[in-house]
Amino acid sequence: MRLSNGRPYLAIPGPSVIPEAVLRAMHRSSPNIYEGELIEMTHGLIPDLKALAGTQHQATIYIGNGHAVWEASLSNVIAPGDRVLVPATGRFATGWAEVAEGLGAEVQLIDFGLRSPMDFDRITDTLRADSDHRIKAVLGVHVDTSTSIKTDMGQLRAALDAAGHPALLMADCIASLGCDPFHMDAMGVDVMIAASQKGVMVPPGLGFVFFNDKAANVRANMPRVSRYWDWVPRANPDLYYQFFAGTAPTHHLYGLRVALDMIAEEGLNNVFARHERLAQAIWAAVIAWGKGGPVELNVRDAVHRSNAVTALRIGAPHGTNLRRWTQDNAGVTLGIGLGMSTRDDPNGDGFFRFGHMGHVNAHMVLGLLSTVQAGMQACHIPFGPGALDAATKVISGP
Ligand SMILES: *Cc1c(COP(=O)(O)O)cnc(C)c1O
């Protein structure tokens, strides 16, 4: 017997659950792209995006996914032969590094592995050793979605400052925007990138690039920037089409308008607090399960864990079996392990992830945890007792 018919739950770390209100806003006839409400609405999105990013500087919207803004951001400040430093805490950092390489940059990678936070002293030492300031930018992933390691971007800024190094600090907040607290200006981040399909609750298709005056100055001194990726006309368009270098992503913009309204109505700090509490419930359950079985949180220390995504280790073949069971029998799709093993490594079946970003509430997380426990039972994976009690205790509060 299957118990999966009913509303499916995509509990993967992006794309995330889309609110009905966002879907309804997108379900409409095409607007005029030359005059009227769409133009006004687009101008109105910019201050709200800046508020979400915690910046008073510039915001741009690209039609594209996360990979697009990886490329867009670098295209404005990195020329062939320029060097970037990439302190890596997972697969997404190396992904951004590969895009830099594709643009002709020289990549200097510091690999902190798949379970450890960045060692900021090592980053400072590396920057100090770069005495002729060849490194033009440091690429930091705020939350690496593969490992679920969160990096304090303020501390990464302090690592640059301690070395007295003038490199740009660029942050990938694709997984974390609207989930894990981040304030671009206060944290001294010069360029920040994000996308629509995670904490922002809109389907994949929009990318965001935010940049400050220091980054704008680096852009101004570039030998050339591709017309399409150039952020200058996008940030200050004379004509509407320059916002997007072509036709606007009309329906996504209606969805984004509603999503930003939802975040404003709840209050950004309340949105962060909701994610934090839900994440704590997940961690409490996993820790209890792990006392009597193989499942464990990938990130051992809670201060380095994201509130948006949780990477788990359970040993092969349990991860794959569990994902299959929850999807086929309960209508819950879990995230695959990503970047934790090579493709033909049999241990690859020992990882999975929970996405808990964006439009997620207590009953969804409690349903997720109960379903995973049922799946472990069905798949004969041992686990410790008391996990669901531990989670409900976190949810019900002190
Ligand atoms: C999802 C994600 C990306 C890639 O986004 P795509 O839309 O899949 O290209 C990059 N960085 C981080 C941190 C992400 O979570």
The ligand as a Gaussian input file, in Angstrom:
#p B3LYP/6-31G(d) Opt

LIG

0 1
 C       21.578000      26.464000      -5.438000
 C       22.894000      27.105000      -5.246000
 C       23.697000      27.495000      -6.326000
 C       23.368000      27.184000      -7.749000
 O       22.149000      27.626000      -8.146000
 P       21.524000      27.110000      -9.534000
 O       20.246000      27.846000      -9.613000
 O       21.339000      25.619000      -9.378000
 O       22.472000      27.431000     -10.619000
 C       24.885000      28.145000      -6.055000
 N       25.270000      28.403000      -4.799000
 C       24.540000      28.020000      -3.741000
 C       25.021000      28.332000      -2.361000
 C       23.327000      27.364000      -3.926000
 O       22.599000      26.969000      -2.865000

